[in-house]
Amino acid sequence: MYIIALPTLMTGLFNYGKAAISMYFLGKLGKDTLAGGSLAIGVANITGYSIIFGLAKGMEGITSQATGARKWNVVGETLQCTIMVLILTCIPISLLWLIIEPILVLFRQDPSMSYIAATYLAFSIPDLLCQCLICPLKIFMRTQGVTLPLMYGAGLTLLIHAFTNCVVFHTYGLGIQGIALIGAFTNLNLILVLVLYLWFSGACSQTWQGWSWQNFNHWRSIIDQGGPSCFSVCSEWWWYEFLVLVSGGLANAADAVASYGIIIQATSLMYNFPNALSLAVITRVGNELGANRPDKAKTSAFTALLCSFITAFVAMSWMMTMSDVWGQVFTQDEEVLSLLAKTLPIVGLCELGNCPQTTLCGMLTASARPLLGAHIYFLSFYAVGLPVSLMLCFCLEFGLSGLFFGLLIAQTVCATCMIIALAQTDWEDEAFNARLLLSGIGQRYGESD
């Protein structure tokens, strides 16, 4: 499993590095720009990236199981159909980003922050389109065990991203517009690197049979899996980003939103570790179920759970240790640093639930049970976590800290439900369901079992 998880972890860390660099240069433009940029990133995650990422996850279970069953044509067909679905989804999202400023003001966001956020979002539309290719392409390669090129490509584009930001910021002074466009430029480079690698190396050639509009007939399977997966991703992401909007309604709005943006950078860094385990679980468990080896699938899932507990304690320790110095990487504002010192230890405790639940979400995806995950996420984050957060923040006047105490409760409930789901899984049934899923897709294309 670590053969998959370690390169995936490094890929995630390199991608995080690109986001952190963008946040760093936003901070250099001043506290107001940092707050506006943080608001824009939150809105982009709520209305765009979470939807694209969630829909793309619809192909995870299909391609991992198809790889295990050696149904190579299904893997390529799923990639093409997913790309088409994501591009179509981008159209209404892009239109929303172009008219977002009055909507933000309507939700009682500061007008100056709303203007900055709207500018950032308008120039981020090309990056959204790039994600429609990057997300499915990564899944396509990883579920076939091709992970090292993803790591090397992410490392190379991280260097390009850092260099380009420095040049644009110090030489041309393009400001927030330049920072947004550089994100798209960096991801476009990553797409080119990956496509060139696949073209010249011949890797994954057996799963790629060329473009065909007929593959769009595969959309029903993508939606069946991607719809609940999207709901799960959005349930978690929207909860986080909704708190950005709530932070904007506090008395010290600029300080709270800026602090929240920096905290998100810390949680994003830590998220890479359980996320790597989750992606490894998807690949390994999905492959084993597709190959009709339920015992090995079960072993992989429980091994990943053990690793997630170890990761959780490491992440918690790091958060608590760095609570006094993390914010200084992004800002020297005393009020922002004071808020960070109070809230980061609470965020550290949240990792005790976040790591197991993120890892086990991969188990549900690999076994093509995204609907169960969607129910768990909604219960944890909206039926429990959100009311607790709002009560602590406003009714009991805990402020920003109250929001993260609510997150702690939500993560604990979510992790508990995920562990119960793992314990109750019948792996023989899941292997049988994998055969049914793949045979159904094959029959749709006139194939024989």
N, C-alpha and C positions, 0 to 999 in steps of 0.2 A: 504493500500500500504506500510506503514511503517513497518508492520509485516514482509514483504519480504525485504524491502530496508535496514533496520537497521542491521540484521544479514549479509546481503550481503555486506554492507559497512564494517563491522568489518572483514569479510573474506578478503576483498580487502586490508584493512589496514595491516592485518597480512601478506598477501602475499607481500605487499610493504615492510614491515619490513624485510623480507628475502632478497629482492633485495638491500635494503639500507645497510644491514649488509655485503653483498658481496662487495658492493662498498666501504664501510668503510675499509675492509681489503685490498682491492686493493690499496686504498690510503696509507695504512701503508707500502706497498711495494715500495713506491716512486712515484714521479710525472710521470716518464716514463711508469711505469707499470699501473698507473691510466689512463694515456692517451691511452695506448694500450688496456687495458681492456674496456675503454669506446668505443673505435673503434670497438672492438669485439662484444660488446653488441649491438651497432648500426647495424653492419652487420648481427648479428644473428636475430635481429628484422626484417630487410629488407628481408632476404632470407629464414627465417625459421619460427619464432614464429608468425609473422603476417599472413603467409599463413595458418598455422595450426589453429590459433585462428579464422581466417576468414572463413575457410571451416567448422569449427565446428559450427559457428553461423548459418549455413544452417539448422541445426536441431531445432533452437530456435522457429521459427514460427510454424513448424510442431508439435513439442511436446507440446507447450503451447496450441495450438488450439485443438490438440487431447485430451489433459487432460480435457479441458473445455467441449468437446463433449463426454467424457468418452469412447473414443476408445483406451482402454489401450494397446492392442496389438501393435498398431501403434507406441506408445511411445517406447516400448522395441525394436521393429524392427529398428526404426530410430537410436537408440543408437548403436546397433551392426553394422549397415551399416556405420555409421559415423566413428566408430573406425577403421574399415577395410580401408575406404578411406584415413584416416589420416596416417595410418601406411604405406600404399603404397606411399603416398606423401612424407614421410620421406626419402625414399631411395635416390632419386636424390639430395635432400637437404643435406644429410649426405655426399654424394660423393663430392658435391661442397665445403663443409666446410673443407674437407681433402686436397683440392688443392687451398685454398683461398689465400695463401701468395703471389704467383706471380701475382695473379689478383689484389690484393691491391696495389702492387708496380706498376703495369701497370697503375692504376688510380692515380699515383703520390702521394701515401702515403709514409710517412717516412719508410725506410726499417726496422729500429729497432722496430717501433710501429707495423708494419705489422707482424713481427715475433712473437711479444707478442700476437697480436690479433689472429693469426693463431693457436698458441698453445692453447689459451683459447677456441677457437671454436672447435678444435679437441676433447678436453676433455669435451665439452658440448653436444656432440652427444647423450649420454645416457639421458640427461635431455630432449632433443627434443623428444625422444621416450616416455618418461614419460608424456609429454604434450599431446600426442596422446590419452592417457587414461583419464587424468585429465580433459581436456576441455569438452569432451562430457559427462563425468560422472557428472560434476558440473551442466551442463545444464539439464541433465536427472533428477537430484534430485530437482533442484531449480524450474523447471517448474511444478513440482508436489507439491510445497510448502514445501519441506524438506530442510530447510535452516540452522537451528541451528546446525546439525551435521557438515555441511560444515564450520561453524564458529569455532566450538570446534576443529575440525581436523586441521584447519589452525593455530589456536593458539598453539596447541600442537606441530606441526611440526616447528613453529617459534622458540620455545624453543630448540628443537632438533638442528635446524640450527645454532642458536647462540652458543650453547655449542660445537657443532662439529667444527665450525670455530675456536673457541678459542683453542681447543685441537690441531687441525691440524696445526694452524698457530704458536702457541707458543711452542708446543712440538716436532712436526715432521718437521716443516719448509718446507712444500711441495710447498709453493708459489702459483703462479697463477693456476697451474694444480690442486692443492688441492681445491682451491676456486671453480673452475668449477665443479669438481666431487662432492663436497658437495651439490651443487645445485640439482644434480640428485639424490643423496642419500636422501635429504630432501623430494623431490617430490615422490620418491618411498615409503617413509614412509606414506605420505599423501594418496597415492593410497591404501595401505594396511589398513589404518585406516578406510577409507570410505567403502571399500569392506567388511571388517569385520563388520562394523556397519550394512550395508544392509543385510548381511548374518544372523546375530544373531537377529536383531530387526524385520525383516520381512517387514520393510518399503519399499514401491515401489514394493512389491511382485506381485501385480496384473498386473503390467506392464512388468514383467520379466518372460518369458516362456522358458528360456534356450537358449544356443547358437545354431545357425543353419546357414549353408552356404546359405540357401535359402534367408535369409534376405539381402544378398548382391544384390538381384534383386531390392532392394529399392534405389540403388545408383543414379538413374536418378533424383528422387525427391531431394536427398541431393545436387546433382550438380546444379540442377535448382535453388535452394535456396542458396546453399553455394557459387556458382560461383560469383554472384553479391555481396553477403555479403563479400566474400574474397576480391573482388575488392575495396569495400568501406573501409574495414579495412586497406588494403595495401595502398590505396590512402592517408590515413591519416598518418599511421605509416611510410611509405616510405618517405613521405615529411619531417617528423621530422628527420629520420635517414639519409636522403640524406644531410641534413644540417650538420651532423657530418662529412661527406666526404668533404663538402664545407669548413667547419672549418679547416680541415686538410690541405687545400690549402692556408690558410692565412699566412702572414709573421710570426706571433707568433703562429705556428701550435700547439705545445704542450700545451701552455697555453689555446688556444681557445678550443681545443678538451677536455682537462680536465675540463674547465669551463662548456662546453656544457654537459658533462656527469653528472656534479653535478646539472645543471639546470634540466636535464631530471629527476633526482631523485625528485626534487621539483614538477615538473609537474605531475609525476607519483603519488605522494602523493595526490595532489589535484584532479587528475582524478578519484580517487576512489569514490568521492562523487557524481558527476553526473553519473558515471558508475553504481553505486548502484541504482540510480533512473531509469536509462535506463533498467537495468535488471528487476527491479520491474515492469516497464511499459510493458516489453515483457511478463512477466508472467501474470499480471493482464489483460492487453488488449487482449492478445492471448486467455486466458481462457474465457473471456467474449464473444469474437467473436466466439469461438468454441461452446459456449453454446447458441449462437444466442441471445445475449443481447447487441446490438449495442449502446444503450444509456449509459449503464454502462461503456462500452469501451471508449466512447467519454469523459465521465466525468473523468475517470482515466487518460487519456492522457492530458487533460487540467489542472488537478490538478498537475500532474508531471511537466508541464511547469512552473506553478507558483512556485513550490518548486525549480526548477532549477534557476530561477532568484534570489531567496534568496541565494542559494548556491553560485552563481556567485559573488555576492557582498562580501560574507564572504571570498571566496577564493582569490579575488583580494586584500582585506584588509590584509590578512595574508601574501601574497607574498610581498607586499610593506613594511610591517612592518619588515619582516625577511630578507630583502635584504642585510643588513649589517652583519648578524650573521649566516645565513644558511651555507655558504661555510666553516665556521670554524669547522663545524661538520666533514668535510671530509678532509680538508687540511689547512695548515698554510702558503702556498705559497702566497706572497704578490701580485704578478702579477695576479694570478688566482682570488684571493679575490677582487681585483680592478675591473676585468672584470665582476664578479658576481654582484657587487654593482651597476653597470651601467645597466645590462640587466634584472635582476630579476623584477624591477618595470614594464618593458615593458611586461614581461611574465605574470605579474599579470593582466594587462589590457586584455590580451588574454582570460582570464577566463570568461570575460563578454560574449564572443561568444562561448567558448568551452562548458560551462555547458549546455546552452539550446540546442546546436546542438547535443551533446552526448546523452542527455536525449531523444530528439525527434527521434533520430536514432532508439531507442528502439521501438517507435511507428510504424515506417516503417517495422522493423523486425517482430513485432508481427502480423502485418496485411499482412505478406508475400509479401511485396513490396520492396525487397532489390535492385532491378534494379533502382528504382527511387533514392534511397540513393546513389547508385554508381555514377549516373549522377551528383548529387549534390556535392559529395565529389570531383570528378574530376574537375568540373567547379571551385570550390572554391580554391582548393589547387594547381592545375596545370595551369589552364587557367588564374587565377588571382594571387594567392599568390606567386607561385614560381618565375615568372618574376619580380614581385615587390621586392622580397627578393634579387635576384641576382643583380638587378639594384642598390638597396640601398647599398648592401654590397661592390660591386666592382666598379661600375660606379661612385657612389657618395661617396665611401670610408667611409661608416658608420661602416664597419667591422662586428663584431658579432652582434652588436645592430641592424644593418640593416636586418639581417636574421629574427630577432624576430619582427621587424616592419612589415615585409611581412607576418609573421604568424598571426599578429593581423588583417591584412586585410582579410586573408583567413578565419579566424574564424568568422569574422563579416559577410562575404558573406554567409558562410555555415549556420550560425544560422538564418539569414534572410530567406534563401530558405527553411529551415526546418519548420519555423513558417508558411510560405505560404502554404507548403504542408499539415500541420496540419489543417489550416483554410479551405482548399479546399477538405478535405476528406469527402466522403459520407459514413457514417458508416453503413447504411443499405446495401450498395453494398459490403462493406468489410465483413460483416457477411455472405452474400450470397457467396462471393468468398471463404470464409473459408469452407463452406459446400462443395463447388465444389472441393477444394483441398483435403479434407479428403476423400470424396467419390471416387475420382480418385485413391488415394492410396489404399483404401479398395478394389476397383474393380481389382486392379493389383494383389491382393492376393485372388481373388475369393470370397470376402465378399459381403454381401448384405447391403444396406443402412439401 
